[in-house]
């Protein structure tokens, strides 16, 4: 099966020749070139890689994930431009001025709810003292309790979960500082990320990514 992007590689290389600063940022960031780069040109592109170079260096920037088709070329190259220029200090980090609670927190809520439910499920011996209906409600918890290895293992899971969530909260605090969030917005992000973890962080990074692209579009 032919590569839809490689088929238009010549045109894309000609188009990118009108954006020399972008190509230089690709070479320096994705190629890890430390010395001064005066000029660069794109030599080829397909669904997996973009080949860019100048006189002394040739850089292959791998698309992760690979491009699904030709229509993904422009947004992906713009995203790579934003990442490269921000990393190189050529572009100011976008500001996040509002808080957003993503619906994807249901994933962490279900996991945390299951952990709480299993933690407080009565032991097999004490459950016999409970009414039959309550015993039925806690039956899955009893099975999970024994499946994971008992209360001691559950304690370790709580410690591990707590450490990970605290680290995620600390990391998003750094992101909030980097992206100049207002104090209240920053506190909300740190609090919610410490509670729910990765869904909050992923949504924050998504918003930063969209803000970068929007900034580039306005710049054009």
C-alpha positions as CSV (number, residue, x, y, z in Angstrom):
1,X,0.0,0.0,0.0
2,X,1.4,3.4,-1.0
3,X,2.3,6.0,1.6
4,X,-0.2,9.0,1.1
5,X,2.2,11.4,2.7
6,X,5.4,10.2,0.9
7,X,3.5,10.6,-2.4
8,X,3.3,14.4,-1.8
9,X,6.8,14.7,-0.2
10,X,8.2,16.9,-2.9
11,X,5.3,19.4,-2.6
12,X,5.6,19.4,1.2
13,X,9.3,20.0,1.1
14,X,8.8,22.9,-1.3
15,X,6.1,24.3,1.0
16,X,8.3,24.0,4.1
17,X,11.2,25.8,2.3
18,X,9.1,29.0,2.9
19,X,9.4,28.4,6.7
20,X,13.1,28.3,7.3
21,X,12.8,29.2,11.0
22,X,10.5,26.3,11.6
23,X,13.0,23.9,9.9
24,X,15.8,25.3,12.0
25,X,13.8,24.7,15.2
26,X,13.2,21.1,14.1
27,X,16.9,20.4,13.5
28,X,17.9,22.0,16.9
29,X,15.2,20.4,19.0
30,X,14.5,17.0,17.5
31,X,18.1,16.5,16.3
32,X,19.6,17.7,19.5
33,X,22.0,20.0,17.6
34,X,23.6,22.4,20.1
35,X,25.7,24.6,17.8
36,X,24.3,27.4,15.8
37,X,22.1,26.4,12.8
38,X,21.9,29.1,10.1
39,X,19.6,27.3,7.7
40,X,17.9,24.0,7.1
41,X,15.8,22.2,4.5
42,X,13.2,19.4,4.6
43,X,14.5,16.5,2.4
44,X,11.6,14.1,2.8
45,X,8.5,13.2,4.7
46,X,6.2,10.2,5.1
47,X,3.7,8.9,7.6
48,X,6.4,7.8,10.0
49,X,9.2,10.4,9.8
50,X,10.2,13.8,8.7
51,X,13.7,14.1,7.4
52,X,15.3,17.6,7.9
53,X,18.9,18.7,7.5
54,X,21.5,21.3,6.9
55,X,25.1,21.1,5.7
56,X,26.5,19.1,8.6
57,X,23.5,17.3,10.0
58,X,20.5,15.2,8.9
59,X,17.6,14.8,11.4
60,X,14.8,12.2,11.3
61,X,11.9,13.3,13.5
62,X,9.7,10.3,14.1
63,X,5.9,10.8,14.2
64,X,4.4,9.2,17.3
65,X,1.8,8.0,16.5
66,X,2.4,7.7,12.8
67,X,0.3,10.0,10.6
68,X,-3.0,8.5,9.6
69,X,-3.1,10.3,6.3
70,X,-2.2,13.5,4.4
71,X,-4.7,15.6,6.2
72,X,-2.8,15.1,9.5
73,X,0.4,16.6,8.1
74,X,-0.3,20.3,8.8
75,X,-1.6,20.0,12.4
76,X,1.2,17.6,13.4
77,X,3.9,19.8,11.9
78,X,2.4,22.8,13.7
79,X,2.3,20.9,17.0
80,X,6.0,19.9,16.5
81,X,6.9,23.5,15.7
82,X,5.2,24.7,18.9
83,X,6.9,22.1,21.0
84,X,10.3,22.8,19.5
85,X,10.1,26.6,19.7
86,X,8.9,26.5,23.3
87,X,11.6,24.1,24.3
88,X,14.2,26.2,22.7
89,X,12.9,29.4,24.3
90,X,11.8,30.8,20.9
91,X,8.2,31.0,22.0
92,X,6.6,32.0,25.3
93,X,4.7,29.3,27.1
94,X,0.9,29.7,26.6
95,X,-1.1,31.0,29.6
96,X,-3.9,28.9,31.1
97,X,-6.2,31.3,32.8
98,X,-9.2,29.1,33.7
99,X,-9.9,25.8,35.3
100,X,-11.6,22.8,33.6
101,X,-12.7,19.6,35.3
102,X,-12.7,16.9,32.6
103,X,-15.4,14.2,32.4
104,X,-12.6,11.6,32.2
105,X,-12.2,11.8,36.0
106,X,-14.8,9.0,36.1
107,X,-11.9,6.6,35.4
108,X,-10.0,7.6,38.5
109,X,-13.2,7.9,40.5
110,X,-14.1,4.3,39.7
111,X,-10.7,3.0,40.6
112,X,-10.5,5.0,43.9
113,X,-14.1,4.0,44.7
114,X,-13.2,0.3,44.1
115,X,-10.2,0.7,46.4
116,X,-12.2,2.4,49.1
117,X,-15.0,-0.3,48.8
118,X,-12.5,-3.1,49.0
119,X,-10.6,-1.5,51.9
120,X,-13.7,-1.2,54.1
121,X,-15.3,-4.5,53.2
122,X,-15.7,-6.5,56.4
123,X,-13.6,-9.7,56.9
124,X,-15.2,-13.1,56.2
125,X,-15.6,-13.7,59.9
126,X,-17.2,-10.3,60.8
127,X,-19.4,-10.3,57.8
128,X,-21.4,-13.3,59.3
129,X,-22.6,-10.9,62.0
130,X,-24.1,-8.5,59.4
131,X,-27.7,-8.7,58.0
132,X,-27.9,-10.9,54.8
133,X,-28.5,-7.9,52.5
134,X,-25.4,-6.1,53.8
135,X,-23.4,-9.4,53.3
136,X,-24.6,-9.5,49.7
137,X,-23.5,-5.9,49.1
138,X,-20.0,-6.6,50.4
139,X,-19.6,-10.0,48.8
140,X,-17.6,-8.6,45.8
141,X,-15.4,-6.6,48.2
142,X,-14.6,-9.8,50.1
143,X,-13.6,-11.5,46.9
144,X,-11.4,-8.6,45.9
145,X,-10.0,-8.5,49.4
146,X,-8.7,-12.0,49.2
147,X,-7.8,-11.7,45.5
148,X,-5.3,-8.9,46.0
149,X,-3.7,-10.6,49.0
150,X,-5.4,-9.2,52.1
151,X,-5.4,-6.0,54.1
152,X,-1.6,-5.7,54.2
153,X,-1.4,-5.6,50.4
154,X,-4.2,-3.1,50.3
155,X,-2.3,-0.8,52.7
156,X,0.7,-0.9,50.3
157,X,-1.6,0.0,47.4
158,X,-2.9,3.0,49.3
159,X,0.7,4.1,50.0
160,X,1.7,3.7,46.4
161,X,-1.5,5.5,45.2
162,X,-0.9,8.3,47.7
163,X,2.7,8.8,46.6
164,X,1.9,8.8,42.9
165,X,-1.0,11.3,43.4
166,X,1.2,13.7,45.5
167,X,3.9,13.6,42.8
168,X,1.3,14.3,40.1
169,X,0.0,17.2,42.2
170,X,3.6,18.6,42.6
171,X,4.2,18.2,38.8
172,X,1.0,20.1,37.8
173,X,2.0,22.8,40.3
174,X,5.2,23.3,38.2
175,X,3.1,23.3,35.0
176,X,0.8,25.9,36.5
177,X,3.7,28.1,37.4
178,X,5.2,27.6,33.9
179,X,1.9,28.5,32.2
180,X,1.1,31.5,34.6
181,X,-2.2,30.2,35.9
182,X,-4.0,32.6,38.4
183,X,-3.5,31.5,42.1
184,X,-7.0,30.2,42.5
185,X,-6.9,28.3,39.2
186,X,-3.5,26.9,40.2
187,X,-4.8,25.7,43.6
188,X,-7.8,24.0,41.9
189,X,-5.5,22.2,39.5
190,X,-3.1,21.0,42.3
191,X,-6.0,19.9,44.5
192,X,-7.9,18.0,41.8
193,X,-4.8,16.5,40.3
194,X,-3.8,15.2,43.8
195,X,-7.2,13.6,44.1
196,X,-7.9,12.3,40.6
197,X,-4.4,12.1,39.1
198,X,-3.7,11.5,35.4
199,X,-7.1,12.7,33.9
200,X,-6.5,16.2,35.3
201,X,-2.9,16.2,34.1
202,X,-3.8,14.9,30.6
203,X,-6.6,17.5,30.2
204,X,-4.2,20.3,31.3
205,X,-1.6,19.2,28.8
206,X,-4.3,19.0,26.1
207,X,-5.3,22.6,26.8
208,X,-1.7,23.8,26.7
209,X,-1.3,22.0,23.3
210,X,-4.4,23.7,21.9
211,X,-3.3,27.1,23.3
212,X,0.1,26.6,21.5
213,X,-1.6,25.8,18.2
214,X,-4.0,28.8,18.6
215,X,-1.0,31.1,19.3
216,X,0.7,29.9,16.1
217,X,-2.5,30.4,14.0
218,X,-3.0,33.9,15.3
219,X,0.7,34.6,14.6
220,X,0.0,33.8,11.0
